Amino acid sequence: MDEFATRKGRRYGTIPLDFETRQPVDLLPDREAGTPASRLREHSGVEIVGSDRATFFADGARDGAPGAQHCADRWHV
């Protein structure tokens, strides 16, 4: 998961990506923890969640995919 700006400094969203295909899966409208959590719950087969470890991503991943392995994405390592 990563974030994107629709209006830099004012409006941000979340982009869930597929690690295997390296393609965006969806565009989520905000950076609230509940949004990626609900998206992850819809796809219960998620095994790994990568993000920049922002609090809202970490909380969303923990709530939405509690059995998944959580790791920092390559860009932020």
C-alpha positions, 0 to 999 in steps of 0.5 A: 500500500502506498499513498497518492495525492489528488491535490498535493498537501490537501487530499490523499488516497491509498493505492493497494498494489499486487506484489506479484503483478506489480499492478494497482488493485484499486484506488481508495479515497483516503488514508484512514486505517479503516479503508484499507482494513475493509479492503483487506477483509474483502480479500482474505487470501492476503499473505503479505502487506507492504507499506511505508509503515505509516500508522494508518497503513500499519493499523489498517493492515493489522485489522484487515489482515491479522494473519498476514506478514507485514513488511516495509516496502522496498522504497522505504527500506 
